[in-house]
């Protein structure tokens, strides 16, 4: 009988060790397993270009003609540009250039944004689409886009007349009717009279030519720039009487969104910056940047 307690103690110790071993095995089996679902693919671009070197010198000289009138040292300062302050150059970079001349001032602002999705189920490209869509919505573009061939593009929205332009937007495209009575300079009987010259001049000023449909210079979606793009054109008062026009081109290519702002302000209050020239140059710059990102 003296050895019974010891035997009980040994049995208890053996039972305790066995229980501990089973507990360790259970803990091992409860570790989380490997995720079976694969993450959404990353975007095409992992870095961004150096913004102040993204525009070729020849292009800058064309965009900023007033710089040619400055002394050489000041010209170099203009073309160097001013980098935008950013905290993460892998995610966002920018640069601006400005030239002041006696007759006018012009400026160019460039912004690159690389969109990254932190949701493994959402790709960088899909997230970039969302960011771009918000920018396009905020631009409040007219609801119809008219391509250069004069045919109306189906957008699912009702067309906006020239009188229905959003407040503050430019209205560079005159309304165009149909039939001989709406032809520039046409008389009521269908012939032409002394109004022909005036009509032709007015059409040319609006970006068209006599007898041909006027170009669409209103804010609109662009179909041939990157994956998605739009153009905005805003004419605003500057100072006491001067008119300032800013043309913005925003486009997305994969997970990078690029914003171009091209501004002109004549010195004379009677002059209005030419919408057609600014739009053409801003779009041409956009094409250069798309090609540069693709290289």
C-alpha positions as CSV (number, residue, x, y, z in Angstrom):
1,X,0.0,0.0,0.0
2,X,2.9,2.4,0.5
3,X,3.6,2.4,-3.2
4,X,0.0,3.2,-4.4
5,X,0.4,7.0,-4.3
6,X,3.5,6.8,-6.4
7,X,1.8,4.6,-8.9
8,X,-1.0,7.1,-9.1
9,X,1.4,9.9,-9.6
10,X,3.2,8.1,-12.4
11,X,-0.1,7.4,-14.2
12,X,-1.1,11.1,-13.8
13,X,2.2,12.3,-15.2
14,X,1.9,10.0,-18.2
15,X,-1.6,11.1,-18.8
16,X,-0.5,14.8,-18.6
17,X,2.3,14.2,-21.2
18,X,-0.1,12.5,-23.5
19,X,-2.6,15.3,-23.3
20,X,0.1,17.9,-24.0
21,X,1.3,16.0,-27.1
22,X,-2.3,15.9,-28.5
23,X,-2.7,19.7,-27.8
24,X,0.5,20.5,-29.8
25,X,-0.6,18.5,-32.7
26,X,-4.0,20.3,-32.7
27,X,-2.3,23.7,-32.7
28,X,-0.1,22.7,-35.7
29,X,-3.2,21.6,-37.7
30,X,-4.9,24.9,-37.0
31,X,-2.4,27.2,-38.9
32,X,-4.0,29.2,-41.7
33,X,-3.6,27.6,-45.1
34,X,-2.2,29.2,-48.3
35,X,-4.7,31.5,-50.2
36,X,-5.9,29.6,-53.2
37,X,-7.2,32.7,-55.1
38,X,-4.5,34.6,-57.1
39,X,-4.2,38.4,-56.7
40,X,-5.2,40.8,-59.5
41,X,-2.4,41.6,-61.9
42,X,-0.2,44.7,-61.3
43,X,-0.2,47.6,-63.7
44,X,2.1,47.9,-66.7
45,X,4.1,50.8,-65.2
46,X,6.2,50.4,-62.0
47,X,7.9,53.8,-62.3
48,X,7.3,57.3,-63.7
49,X,9.4,59.4,-66.0
50,X,11.3,62.5,-64.8
51,X,8.6,65.1,-65.4
52,X,10.8,68.1,-66.2
53,X,12.6,66.0,-68.9
54,X,9.5,64.5,-70.4
55,X,8.9,67.3,-73.0
56,X,11.5,67.6,-75.7
57,X,13.2,71.0,-76.0
58,X,11.9,71.6,-79.5
59,X,8.4,71.0,-78.3
60,X,8.8,73.4,-75.3
61,X,10.0,76.1,-77.7
62,X,6.9,75.7,-79.7
63,X,4.6,75.7,-76.7
64,X,6.3,78.7,-75.1
65,X,7.1,81.1,-78.1
66,X,7.6,84.1,-75.8
67,X,10.7,82.5,-74.3
68,X,12.6,83.1,-77.6
69,X,12.5,86.8,-76.8
70,X,14.3,86.4,-73.5
71,X,18.1,86.5,-72.9
72,X,19.8,83.1,-73.2
73,X,20.2,82.7,-69.5
74,X,16.5,83.3,-68.8
75,X,15.6,81.0,-71.7
76,X,17.5,78.2,-70.1
77,X,15.7,78.8,-66.8
78,X,12.3,78.7,-68.5
79,X,13.0,75.4,-70.3
80,X,14.4,73.7,-67.2
81,X,10.9,73.9,-65.6
82,X,9.9,73.9,-62.0
83,X,9.3,70.4,-60.5
84,X,6.2,69.9,-58.4
85,X,6.7,69.0,-54.8
86,X,5.7,65.3,-54.2
87,X,6.3,62.9,-51.3
88,X,6.6,59.8,-53.5
89,X,8.1,60.1,-56.9
90,X,7.2,56.5,-57.8
91,X,3.6,57.5,-57.4
92,X,3.3,61.1,-58.6
93,X,5.6,63.6,-60.4
94,X,5.0,66.9,-62.1
95,X,6.6,70.0,-63.6
96,X,5.6,73.4,-64.9
97,X,7.0,75.9,-67.4
98,X,6.1,79.6,-68.0
99,X,7.2,82.3,-70.4
100,X,6.4,86.0,-70.1
101,X,6.5,88.2,-73.2
102,X,5.4,91.7,-74.0
103,X,2.4,90.5,-76.0
104,X,1.3,87.4,-74.0
105,X,2.2,84.8,-71.4
106,X,2.0,81.0,-71.8
107,X,2.4,78.2,-69.4
108,X,2.5,74.4,-69.4
109,X,1.8,72.1,-66.4
110,X,2.4,68.4,-66.5
111,X,1.3,65.8,-64.0
112,X,2.0,62.0,-63.9
113,X,0.1,59.8,-61.5
114,X,0.8,56.1,-61.2
115,X,-2.2,54.4,-59.6
116,X,-1.7,51.4,-57.4
117,X,-4.5,49.2,-56.0
118,X,-4.0,47.9,-52.5
119,X,-6.9,45.5,-52.9
120,X,-5.6,42.1,-54.1
121,X,-8.9,41.6,-55.9
122,X,-8.7,44.8,-57.9
123,X,-6.0,45.3,-60.5
124,X,-4.0,48.6,-60.8
125,X,-5.6,49.1,-64.2
126,X,-9.2,48.8,-62.8
127,X,-8.3,51.2,-60.0
128,X,-6.9,53.6,-62.5
129,X,-10.1,53.5,-64.6
130,X,-12.0,54.5,-61.5
131,X,-9.7,57.5,-60.8
132,X,-9.8,58.6,-64.4
133,X,-13.6,58.3,-64.5
134,X,-13.9,60.7,-61.6
135,X,-11.7,63.2,-63.3
136,X,-13.8,63.0,-66.5
137,X,-17.0,63.4,-64.5
138,X,-15.6,66.4,-62.6
139,X,-14.8,68.1,-66.0
140,X,-18.5,68.3,-66.7
141,X,-18.1,67.7,-70.4
142,X,-20.9,68.2,-72.9
143,X,-22.8,65.0,-73.3
144,X,-22.2,64.5,-77.0
145,X,-18.8,64.0,-78.8
146,X,-18.6,65.0,-82.5
147,X,-15.6,63.5,-84.3
148,X,-13.7,65.4,-87.0
149,X,-15.7,63.8,-89.9
150,X,-18.8,65.7,-88.8
151,X,-20.8,62.6,-87.8
152,X,-22.2,62.5,-84.3
153,X,-20.8,59.8,-82.1
154,X,-23.3,57.8,-80.1
155,X,-22.7,58.4,-76.4
156,X,-26.0,57.3,-74.9
157,X,-26.7,60.9,-73.8
158,X,-28.7,63.7,-75.4
159,X,-26.7,66.1,-77.6
160,X,-25.9,69.5,-76.1
161,X,-26.6,72.6,-78.2
162,X,-24.1,75.4,-78.4
163,X,-26.4,77.4,-76.2
164,X,-26.4,74.6,-73.6
165,X,-22.7,74.6,-72.8
166,X,-21.8,74.2,-69.2
167,X,-21.3,77.5,-67.3
168,X,-17.8,78.8,-67.7
169,X,-17.0,76.5,-70.6
170,X,-15.8,77.7,-74.0
171,X,-18.3,77.5,-76.8
172,X,-15.9,77.4,-79.8
173,X,-18.2,75.5,-82.1
174,X,-20.9,77.6,-83.7
175,X,-24.3,76.0,-84.3
176,X,-24.7,74.6,-87.8
177,X,-28.0,74.3,-89.6
178,X,-29.0,72.4,-92.7
179,X,-30.3,73.5,-96.1
180,X,-29.3,76.4,-98.3
181,X,-30.8,79.0,-96.0
182,X,-28.2,78.2,-93.3
183,X,-25.2,78.3,-95.6
184,X,-22.7,81.1,-94.7
185,X,-23.5,84.2,-96.7
186,X,-26.6,82.7,-98.4
187,X,-29.4,85.0,-99.4
188,X,-33.0,84.1,-98.7
189,X,-33.4,83.0,-102.4
190,X,-30.5,80.6,-102.1
191,X,-27.9,82.8,-103.8
192,X,-24.9,84.5,-102.4
193,X,-24.5,88.2,-101.8
194,X,-22.2,90.6,-100.1
195,X,-22.4,88.6,-96.9
196,X,-20.2,85.9,-98.3
197,X,-16.9,87.5,-97.2
198,X,-18.1,88.2,-93.7
199,X,-19.5,84.7,-93.3
200,X,-16.3,83.1,-94.5
201,X,-14.3,85.2,-92.1
202,X,-16.5,84.3,-89.2
203,X,-16.2,80.6,-90.0
204,X,-12.4,80.8,-90.2
205,X,-12.3,82.5,-86.9
206,X,-14.3,79.7,-85.4
207,X,-11.8,77.1,-86.8
208,X,-13.8,76.1,-89.9
209,X,-13.8,77.2,-93.5
210,X,-16.6,78.7,-95.6
211,X,-18.9,76.0,-96.9
212,X,-17.6,73.3,-94.6
213,X,-18.7,72.1,-91.2
214,X,-16.9,73.9,-88.3
215,X,-14.5,71.9,-86.3
216,X,-15.5,70.6,-82.9
217,X,-13.5,72.7,-80.4
218,X,-15.8,72.2,-77.5
219,X,-14.7,70.1,-74.4
220,X,-15.1,66.5,-75.4
221,X,-13.9,62.9,-75.1
222,X,-10.9,62.0,-77.2
223,X,-10.9,58.6,-78.9
224,X,-7.3,58.3,-80.1
225,X,-5.2,59.1,-77.1
226,X,-4.2,56.4,-74.7
227,X,-6.8,54.0,-73.3
228,X,-9.2,56.9,-72.3
229,X,-8.9,60.6,-72.7
230,X,-10.8,63.9,-72.7
231,X,-10.1,67.5,-73.5
232,X,-11.4,70.5,-71.6
233,X,-11.3,74.2,-72.7
234,X,-12.0,77.0,-70.3
235,X,-12.0,80.7,-71.0
236,X,-11.9,82.9,-67.8
237,X,-11.3,86.5,-66.9
238,X,-7.7,87.3,-65.7
239,X,-7.0,90.5,-63.9
240,X,-9.1,93.5,-64.8
241,X,-10.0,92.7,-68.4
242,X,-7.6,90.2,-69.9
243,X,-8.9,86.8,-71.1
244,X,-7.1,83.6,-70.1
245,X,-7.7,80.3,-71.8
246,X,-6.6,76.9,-70.4
247,X,-6.8,73.8,-72.4
248,X,-6.5,70.6,-70.4
249,X,-5.9,67.1,-71.8
250,X,-6.2,64.2,-69.5
251,X,-5.5,60.6,-70.5
252,X,-5.0,57.2,-69.0
253,X,-2.7,54.5,-70.3
254,X,-2.8,51.3,-68.2
255,X,-2.3,52.4,-64.6
256,X,-0.8,55.9,-65.3
257,X,-2.9,59.0,-65.6
258,X,-1.4,62.1,-67.3
259,X,-2.7,65.6,-67.0
260,X,-1.6,68.5,-69.4
261,X,-2.7,72.1,-68.8
262,X,-1.8,74.6,-71.5
263,X,-2.6,78.2,-70.7
264,X,-2.4,81.4,-72.8
265,X,-3.1,85.0,-71.7
266,X,-2.7,87.9,-74.2
267,X,-1.6,91.2,-72.9
268,X,-4.3,93.1,-74.6
269,X,-7.8,92.9,-73.2
270,X,-9.3,92.9,-76.7
271,X,-7.6,89.7,-77.7
272,X,-8.9,86.2,-77.0
273,X,-6.5,83.2,-77.0
274,X,-7.0,81.0,-80.0
275,X,-8.8,77.8,-78.9
276,X,-7.8,75.8,-82.0
277,X,-4.1,76.4,-81.7
278,X,-4.0,75.6,-78.0
279,X,-6.0,72.4,-78.4
280,X,-3.9,71.2,-81.3
281,X,-0.7,71.7,-79.4
282,X,-2.0,70.2,-76.2
283,X,-3.2,67.1,-78.0
284,X,0.1,66.8,-80.0
285,X,2.0,66.9,-76.6
286,X,-0.3,64.2,-75.3
287,X,0.6,61.9,-78.2
288,X,4.3,62.5,-77.6
289,X,3.9,61.5,-73.9
290,X,1.9,58.4,-74.7
291,X,4.6,57.3,-77.1
292,X,7.3,58.1,-74.5
293,X,5.6,56.0,-71.8
294,X,5.2,53.1,-74.2
295,X,8.9,52.9,-75.0
